[in-house]
Structures are given as C-alpha cells and as structure tokens.
Amino acid sequence: MAMHHSEVQVVESSLVTPSQETPRHQLWLSALDLLQVSPGHTPTVYLYRRAAAAGDDDFFDVARLKASLARALVPFYPVAGRLAVDASDGGRFVIDCNAEGALLVVARSDLTVGDLDISPSTELKHMFVPRVEPSSSIMLAVQVTFLKCGGVAFGSALHHAACDATSAFHFFHTWSSLCRLRCDVDDVDVVTPPCHDRALLRARSPRVVSPDAFAVLCPKLNLVPRQATGAVVSKVFAVSDTHVAALKHACCGGGVSVSTFCAVSAHVWRCVCVARGLPGGATTRLTMPASVRGRTRPPVPEGYFGNTIIWVGTSAAVGDVTSEGLGDTAGRIRGAVRRMDDEVVRTAIDYFEAQVAEEEKGPIPGDLPETELRVISWLGMPVYDADYGWGKPERMVRAEVERSGFVYLMDDGGGGGVQVVVCVEAAILDRFEHLLYAKLSA
C-alpha cells in the first residue's frame, strides 16, 4: 500500500531536558567525530505491535517516555546539547552541552502495521522520523506515532557527530531500561555508564602517517552524480539462518572458519558484481567500517560515547571475486579487518585531523561508483533490546539509505538469520535478488 505524508498528523511537539543539572561546557570532538558532521542525522524506525494485555491508556505512555528520557539525558548529557562552532579553535565543531534538550514529537496515523512497507525510503523517513533540517544543530529528535491498529512506529534522528551506532544503541538501551524499570537517574548503573572524554582519540603531536598503516585505510568517499547511475532503490532481504550457515560452510576451505559478516559480505559483493555486469578485468573495492574499540593501546573504555569508526577495505579484479571460491573472497575481507591495530588507528586519526579543515560542511550528493560497495555491519548490536516496558520491537530499520552501493547487515531479531539492507540501481535489483538466493555452487 502506498504511504502518504498526510496520513500522519503531529499532535504534540516538545523539548525534553535533563531531569537534573548536567555539566555545561563545549565538548571537544575528535577527528573521527568531525568526519560525521556532514552526514548529519541518522534516521531509524522501530515498529512495535501492541501487546494483547496492554491497557488502552498505557501503551507507550508519553508521560513515562518523557520522564525516562529526561533521566537518560543526565548521564548522556551531550545528546541534550547542540552542535556549535568554537571560534577560538579555528571554527572547529564542538557539542555545546547546554541542556537545551531533545525533541519529542507525538503523532497519530490511520495506517496499520499491515499497511506499512518497512523498507528504507524517503517516504518512510518523512512519515515516522521527526523533520530535522540538514543544518539543524539539535542532537536528538524522536517521533512516537500511534497507529490505527494500536501499534507504534518509533522514529529517531540522532546526529552522527554525537556518536556511532555502538554508542547510539548504548543510549537507547539506557533510555528504554529506565522507562521499562521505572528507574530514577541514580539507578542508571543498569547499563554501562558513558565516557565522554573524546580526547582519548586525539591526534598525536606531531602527527605521523605511516605508509604501511595508511595502505589499509580507505579515507576518501568517491562519489559519482546520481544521473550517471539512474534511479536507485532500497530493499530489505531476509537471509535465513540456514542460508547463513551454508555461506559460512562454503567459506571453510582448509578448515578456516569465517564470521557471519565476512561470509555474507563476500556473497553480497559477488552478487552485486554479477548483477551489474562489471567487466572481469575491472578493479572492484569493498570497504567497511571497523571499530577502533579494543584496537588502541590502551583501549578506550567500554562505555566510550562517541565515534570510533575508521574505514578499511580490500580490492580485487571483478573476475576474481565472481569466479574464485567464496572462502577466498571472505578471506580478503577478513584480512583487511585483521590488519587493524593501534598504529593503523593512530595513523587514521592523524591523517583525518589534517583533513578536518578541508571537509565539506553539508550533505554531499552522489552515489558510489559501480565498482565499489560499502558494507556497514550492525550484527551483534542490541538492535532489538529497546524494550520501553511494552515489549521488544518487531522490526527495526534505518529509515533511509541515500546512496547506491551501500549495504547494511543486521540480525533478524533472534532467529539466527541476517537482514541485508541493500541500496542499488533499480535496474539490477531483480537480478541481485535472484543471485542472493541462488543455490551456492562454491
């Protein structure tokens, strides 16, 4: 069923501020944070079905959501701040921790859960994610939309400069725990307290870019104009636990096991290359975000709240990716990830610190070249732990994937399978789907 913006009506909009006094200062941002200023807000949508036992006036009680959000904003106080510029530091972006608050929107819709196509799209984002302008300095906006069937669409827009996916799930897990358990802020130790010391990922002085370490990195996002690739479309594909097991088994030549990420990424890479009909002699590249958590010496604290992602990758001839054993392709991916160490991380930070002044200050249009693929993994993250007291979400998805060539991998919610969220040219989608589910031959 087609969805229209007019089918969602906003009934309330308010700012929720921390329930207690919080530190007031400008939070210095690392180079890894500053790289995420241009991408802006990350839009996500959770879908909750109404439990049969839920009372008419209790399901996603707005007052309870506001109270628990106010408590969560005490330890996570930067989320209540605003993106700002520090004139004394050359115009460097900072988070002004001013406790102005997060935006909470309440809306209603005559749509039902059955009406919704929960696939990334501009339509989905416009309906269920708060309208936040690209230039907005707000860190967090949330929209709770009550559906006609009694379910709830829970949309959020969290500024990427504030944190990466790991930290974002940390925040939402804390908020949902406080709401579910009706905790006071003093009880926030139900989850790991956040660490806001971004200086732990400060560049070295003097900066040093090691050529060997730099070779692992994929620092530049090369884009081509949209008209060169044609219309693009996003779709969620369910890869069953049986299919995942078969992919991992196909990668086990020589007795070497690989992760779900490596196996599924290798398969998707192969399928995209074939679906696009790339010439065998062309060079194709797969890039992926790698977390620096656990890679630095000493490691950053478990609750580090910020951006900890650098991009690494591997390349090969298209003919090799499409004809070699799946285990060989997965091995290329695993090798790139395993080369991450403290020196690679420090080189990346030093390099990006030098590039900060040259970064674009707004969304950059375009798609990846057809020879490139970016695979972002949310596997193993507590995507489905956001239980605010009325049950866990049935579905969660990034609300919009703007660029062709981007792939997101997520757990399926407990069945052992994987959700593959793909954004590619519309012309190759059917071919890609056929290849994704085709019987493995290697």
C-alpha distance (Angstrom), angle and dihedral (degrees) to the residues before:
residue distance angle dihedral
M1 . . .
A2 3.81 . .
M3 3.78 114.0 .
H4 3.82 124.1 -142.8
H5 3.76 129.8 -163.3
S6 3.82 90.7 -128.9
E7 3.80 89.3 66.1
V8 3.82 89.8 73.5
Q9 3.80 119.8 65.3
V10 3.80 123.1 -169.0
V11 3.80 111.1 -134.9
E12 3.81 101.3 173.2
S13 3.79 138.8 15.8
S14 3.80 125.0 -177.9
L15 3.78 143.5 154.4
V16 3.80 116.2 -115.4
T17 3.80 113.7 -153.0
P18 3.82 128.8 -165.8
S19 3.81 112.9 -77.7
Q20 3.81 91.9 -132.7
E21 3.79 136.7 33.6
T22 3.83 111.4 -76.2
P23 3.82 133.5 -167.9
R24 3.81 113.1 -76.1
H25 3.77 112.9 -149.3
Q26 3.79 143.9 103.9
L27 3.79 109.4 -85.1
W28 3.80 111.2 -139.5
L29 3.82 112.5 -131.7
S30 3.79 125.3 -143.7
A31 3.78 123.0 -130.2
L32 3.81 88.5 -100.8
D33 3.82 88.5 57.8
L34 3.80 93.6 46.5
L35 3.80 91.3 54.9
Q36 3.82 86.8 65.2
V37 3.80 97.3 54.2
S38 3.81 92.7 88.6
P39 3.85 96.3 49.6
G40 3.80 88.1 56.6
H41 3.80 120.6 -174.4
T42 3.81 123.9 11.9
P43 3.83 109.9 -137.3
T44 3.81 119.0 -147.9
V45 3.80 134.6 168.9
Y46 3.81 127.4 -156.4
L47 3.80 119.2 -166.6
Y48 3.82 119.4 -149.9
R49 3.80 125.6 -172.3
R50 3.76 117.3 -146.4
A51 3.79 112.5 -106.4
A52 3.80 114.3 -124.3
A53 3.80 90.7 -123.5
A54 3.80 95.1 50.6
G55 3.79 114.2 117.4
D56 3.79 120.2 -123.2
D57 3.79 93.3 -111.5
D58 3.80 100.3 33.9
F59 3.82 107.8 59.7
F60 3.83 107.3 108.2
D61 3.78 92.0 -12.5
V62 3.81 104.5 -153.3
A63 3.81 95.5 -147.8
R64 3.80 90.3 53.8
L65 3.81 91.4 47.8
K66 3.80 91.3 51.1
A67 3.80 93.8 47.6
S68 3.80 93.7 49.7
L69 3.82 92.1 44.6
A70 3.80 89.5 52.7
R71 3.81 88.8 53.0
A72 3.82 93.3 46.6
L73 3.81 90.2 52.2
V74 3.80 90.4 62.8
P75 3.84 97.1 71.1
F76 3.83 91.0 27.0
Y77 3.80 92.8 47.2
P78 3.87 97.2 149.9
V79 3.83 87.5 67.7
A80 3.82 87.4 64.7
G81 3.80 91.0 52.9
R82 3.79 134.8 81.9
L83 3.78 134.9 -112.7
A84 3.79 107.7 -107.5
V85 3.80 142.8 164.1
D86 3.79 124.3 -110.5
A87 3.79 104.5 -141.8
S88 3.80 90.7 -170.1
D89 3.82 91.3 60.1
G90 3.76 100.4 52.5
G91 3.78 94.8 -83.2
R92 3.79 93.9 -58.1
F93 3.80 115.7 168.8
V94 3.79 117.4 -109.6
I95 3.78 136.1 168.3
D96 3.78 109.8 -108.9
C97 3.80 101.7 -143.5
N98 3.79 94.4 -151.2
A99 3.84 99.8 139.7
E100 3.83 92.3 -123.9
G101 3.78 87.3 145.9
A102 3.79 144.0 -132.7
L103 3.80 123.4 -69.8
L104 3.82 116.5 -113.7
V105 3.80 116.9 -169.9
V106 3.80 124.4 -171.0
A107 3.80 118.1 -158.2
R108 3.79 140.1 168.5
S109 3.77 132.1 -146.9
D110 3.80 138.5 -172.8
L111 3.80 88.6 -141.1
T112 3.80 121.4 106.2
V113 3.79 130.3 -146.2
G114 3.80 88.0 -103.1
D115 3.81 91.1 57.5
L116 3.77 94.0 57.9
D117 3.77 128.5 96.4
I118 3.79 99.9 -156.5
S119 3.80 95.4 -158.2
P120 3.81 124.4 119.4
S121 3.80 110.2 -87.3
T122 3.77 141.5 138.5
E123 3.80 87.3 -111.4
L124 3.81 93.2 55.9
K125 3.80 91.0 48.2
H126 3.80 94.5 48.4
M127 3.79 92.2 49.2
F128 3.78 103.0 45.4
V129 3.83 108.4 17.8
P130 3.82 118.7 75.0
R131 3.78 114.5 -102.7
V132 3.78 104.3 -104.3
E133 3.78 118.1 170.5
P134 3.84 116.1 -129.2
S135 3.80 88.9 -117.3
S136 3.82 93.8 50.8
S137 3.79 116.1 125.0
I138 3.82 94.7 -155.3
M139 3.79 114.2 118.6
L140 3.81 100.6 -152.9
A141 3.79 136.8 20.7
V142 3.82 123.9 174.1
Q143 3.81 130.7 -171.4
V144 3.80 123.3 -163.1
T145 3.81 109.5 -164.1
F146 3.80 117.8 -169.0
L147 3.82 110.3 -148.1
K148 3.79 126.9 -147.1
C149 3.82 92.1 -112.0
G150 3.80 91.5 56.3
G151 3.79 96.2 -100.8
V152 3.79 126.2 121.6
A153 3.78 133.3 -131.3
F154 3.81 107.7 -153.2
G155 3.81 111.2 -162.8
S156 3.79 128.0 -178.3
A157 3.78 139.2 -176.0
L158 3.80 112.0 -161.7
H159 3.79 118.2 179.0
H160 3.79 110.1 -115.4
A161 3.80 91.2 -141.9
A162 3.80 86.9 67.8
C163 3.80 96.3 57.5
D164 3.79 150.0 -34.2
A165 3.81 126.7 -103.9
T166 3.81 94.3 -84.0
S167 3.79 91.8 54.7
A168 3.80 92.4 41.6
F169 3.80 91.6 56.5
H170 3.82 87.8 46.2
F171 3.81 89.5 57.7
F172 3.81 96.0 44.6
H173 3.81 90.9 45.7
T174 3.80 89.2 53.6
W175 3.79 93.3 47.5
S176 3.79 93.8 46.9
S177 3.82 91.4 46.8
L178 3.80 91.9 51.9
C179 3.80 90.4 48.9
R180 3.80 94.8 45.4
L181 3.80 95.6 45.5
R182 3.82 94.2 36.1
C183 3.81 88.7 -130.1
D184 3.77 128.2 175.8
V185 3.79 115.6 -126.9
D186 3.81 89.6 -101.1
D187 3.80 87.1 67.1
V188 3.81 94.1 58.0
D189 3.81 90.5 115.0
V190 3.83 87.1 90.0
V191 3.80 82.1 97.9
T192 3.80 134.5 25.5
P193 3.82 112.0 -70.9
P194 3.81 113.4 -117.7
C195 3.79 122.6 -109.4
H196 3.82 113.5 -143.4
D197 3.81 99.9 -174.4
R198 3.82 100.0 121.0
A199 3.81 89.4 171.5
L200 3.82 87.1 79.8
L201 3.82 84.9 80.5
R202 3.79 96.4 43.1
A203 3.81 118.5 140.0
R204 3.78 118.5 -100.5
S205 3.79 121.7 -103.6
P206 2.91 111.0 -104.1
R207 3.81 95.9 25.6
V208 3.80 115.0 -125.7
V209 3.80 124.6 -163.7
S210 3.79 109.1 -165.1
P211 3.84 110.5 -152.4
D212 3.82 91.8 -146.0
A213 3.80 92.4 51.0
F214 3.80 93.0 42.1
A215 3.80 90.6 57.3
V216 3.82 89.1 69.7
L217 3.80 93.9 55.1
C218 3.79 130.3 87.8
P219 3.78 98.7 -160.4
K220 3.80 101.1 163.7
L221 3.80 126.6 69.6
N222 3.79 104.1 -147.3
L223 3.80 111.2 -156.9
V224 3.79 134.9 -174.2
P225 3.82 127.1 -158.1
R226 3.81 115.7 -86.0
Q227 3.82 93.0 -123.1
A228 3.80 89.7 62.9
T229 3.81 92.1 61.3
G230 3.81 101.2 34.9
A231 3.79 127.0 -138.4
V232 3.79 116.9 -13.6
V233 3.78 130.5 -153.7
S234 3.80 136.7 -168.7
K235 3.77 124.9 -141.5
V236 3.79 137.4 171.0
F237 3.81 115.9 -129.9
A238 3.79 121.4 -166.3
V239 3.80 113.6 -139.7
S240 3.80 108.3 -166.8
D241 3.79 125.1 -132.9
T242 3.82 88.1 -110.8
H243 3.79 90.9 54.2
V244 3.81 91.7 47.0
A245 3.81 90.0 50.9
A246 3.81 90.1 50.6
L247 3.81 91.3 50.9
K248 3.79 92.1 50.1
H249 3.80 90.9 46.7
A250 3.81 89.8 52.3
C251 3.81 88.4 55.3
C252 3.81 95.2 52.4
G253 3.79 99.4 90.9
G254 3.79 111.0 145.2
G255 3.78 90.5 18.0
V256 3.81 93.4 -77.2
S257 3.81 112.6 139.2
V258 3.79 122.6 -151.8
S259 3.78 133.8 -159.3
T260 3.77 125.0 -100.0
F261 3.79 88.2 -109.6
C262 3.80 93.9 55.5
A263 3.81 94.4 44.4
V264 3.81 96.8 46.9
S265 3.82 93.0 40.9
A266 3.81 91.1 51.9
H267 3.81 90.8 50.5
V268 3.82 93.2 47.6
W269 3.82 91.3 47.0
R270 3.79 90.7 52.8
C271 3.82 92.5 46.7
V272 3.80 93.7 50.0
C273 3.81 92.8 49.0
V274 3.81 91.6 51.4
A275 3.80 94.6 41.9
R276 3.78 90.8 52.5
G277 3.79 91.9 48.3
L278 3.80 93.2 -130.4
P279 3.82 116.1 -176.3
G280 3.78 113.5 -102.1
G281 3.79 93.7 -123.4
A282 3.79 95.4 54.4
T283 3.79 119.9 103.5
T284 3.79 115.7 -118.5
R285 3.78 125.9 -167.7
L286 3.78 132.4 -157.6
T287 3.78 117.2 -162.1
M288 3.77 128.8 -173.2
P289 3.79 138.9 178.9
A290 3.78 114.6 -105.4
S291 3.77 120.7 -164.8
V292 3.78 118.0 -129.0
R293 3.82 89.5 -150.6
G294 3.79 106.5 120.1
R295 3.82 91.5 9.2
T296 3.80 100.5 84.7
R297 3.79 124.8 79.4
P298 2.93 107.9 -103.1
P299 3.79 95.3 22.3
V300 3.79 120.2 -124.5
P301 3.82 113.6 -104.3
E302 3.79 118.0 -84.3
G303 3.79 91.8 -111.9
Y304 3.81 96.4 47.5
F305 3.81 105.0 151.9
G306 3.77 111.5 -152.8
N307 3.78 142.2 56.8
T308 3.79 116.3 -41.5
I309 3.81 101.3 164.9
I310 3.79 130.3 118.4
W311 3.78 124.9 173.3
V312 3.78 121.0 -116.5
G313 3.77 129.4 171.0
T314 3.74 153.0 167.1
S315 3.78 133.7 -135.0
A316 3.79 136.9 -158.1
A317 3.77 142.1 161.2
V318 3.80 111.8 -75.8
G319 3.79 88.9 -124.7
D320 3.79 90.8 57.9
V321 3.81 93.9 49.3
T322 3.80 92.8 48.8
S323 3.80 99.0 42.2
E324 3.80 108.0 29.5
G325 3.79 122.1 86.7
L326 3.78 115.0 -77.0
G327 3.79 88.4 -120.5
D328 3.80 90.8 60.4
T329 3.79 91.8 53.7
A330 3.81 91.4 45.1
G331 3.80 87.9 49.5
R332 3.80 90.5 57.4
I333 3.80 89.6 54.5
R334 3.79 93.7 45.4
G335 3.79 90.5 49.3
A336 3.80 92.5 54.9
V337 3.80 91.7 51.4
R338 3.81 93.4 46.0
R339 3.80 92.2 54.5
M340 3.78 89.2 68.8
D341 3.80 111.7 111.3
D342 3.79 138.6 142.8
E343 3.81 93.4 -78.2
V344 3.81 92.7 51.6
V345 3.80 89.9 49.1
R346 3.81 94.3 47.5
T347 3.82 91.6 45.9
A348 3.80 89.9 51.6
I349 3.81 92.4 50.3
D350 3.81 92.3 46.4
Y351 3.81 91.3 48.7
F352 3.80 95.0 47.1
E353 3.80 91.8 46.2
A354 3.80 87.9 59.5
Q355 3.81 90.1 49.9
V356 3.79 97.5 48.3
A357 3.79 95.4 96.2
E358 3.81 91.0 52.1
E359 3.81 96.8 51.4
E360 3.78 119.1 116.7
K361 3.80 113.2 -106.5
G362 3.80 98.3 -142.3
P363 3.81 144.0 32.0
I364 3.79 111.5 -51.3
P365 3.83 114.8 -141.7
G366 3.78 124.9 -139.2
D367 3.80 143.8 67.6
L368 3.78 134.7 -99.3
P369 3.80 116.0 -90.5
E370 3.80 110.7 -95.7
T371 3.80 90.4 -108.9
E372 3.82 91.6 61.6
L373 3.78 133.2 74.8
R374 3.80 129.9 -176.9
V375 3.80 117.0 -157.3
I376 3.81 117.2 -166.3
S377 3.79 116.2 -167.6
W378 3.80 124.9 -148.9
L379 3.79 89.4 165.0
G380 3.78 113.5 138.2
M381 3.79 93.1 16.1
P382 3.82 119.3 126.4
V383 3.79 92.7 -107.3
Y384 3.81 93.3 146.7
D385 3.81 98.1 40.1
A386 3.81 93.7 88.1
D387 3.81 95.8 112.3
Y388 3.80 108.5 156.7
G389 3.78 91.8 -176.1
W390 3.78 100.4 -74.1
G391 3.80 100.6 77.7
K392 3.79 136.6 -74.8
P393 3.81 121.2 -63.2
E394 3.77 118.7 -89.9
R395 3.80 93.3 -148.5
M396 3.76 137.8 10.1
V397 3.78 126.2 -174.4
R398 3.76 140.4 161.4
A399 3.79 100.4 -101.3
E400 3.79 96.7 -137.1
V401 3.80 136.9 14.7
E402 3.78 106.7 -163.8
R403 3.80 103.9 -172.3
S404 3.77 133.4 60.2
G405 3.78 111.3 -122.9
F406 3.81 96.8 43.0
V407 3.81 122.3 120.8
Y408 3.82 128.9 -176.1
L409 3.80 123.0 -161.6
M410 3.81 118.8 -157.3
D411 3.78 136.5 167.7
D412 3.80 113.5 -102.0
G413 3.79 95.1 -124.6
G414 3.79 102.8 -88.2
G415 3.79 108.5 -32.7
G416 3.80 96.7 97.4
G417 3.78 93.2 -113.0
V418 3.80 129.7 114.4
Q419 3.78 132.6 -121.3
V420 3.80 110.1 -140.3
V421 3.80 111.2 -159.0
V422 3.79 107.6 -164.5
C423 3.80 130.3 -174.1
V424 3.81 110.7 -168.3
E425 3.77 141.7 138.1
A426 3.81 109.8 -60.5
A427 3.81 90.0 -130.4
I428 3.81 93.3 65.8
L429 3.82 100.5 37.7
D430 3.82 96.6 98.0
R431 3.80 91.9 46.8
F432 3.80 90.6 48.5
E433 3.80 91.9 50.4
H434 3.81 91.6 50.9
L435 3.81 91.2 50.9
L436 3.81 93.6 44.5
Y437 3.80 92.0 58.6
A438 3.79 98.4 33.4
K439 3.79 118.0 119.8
L440 3.78 111.5 -89.7
S441 3.79 116.1 -107.8
A442 3.78 97.1 176.9
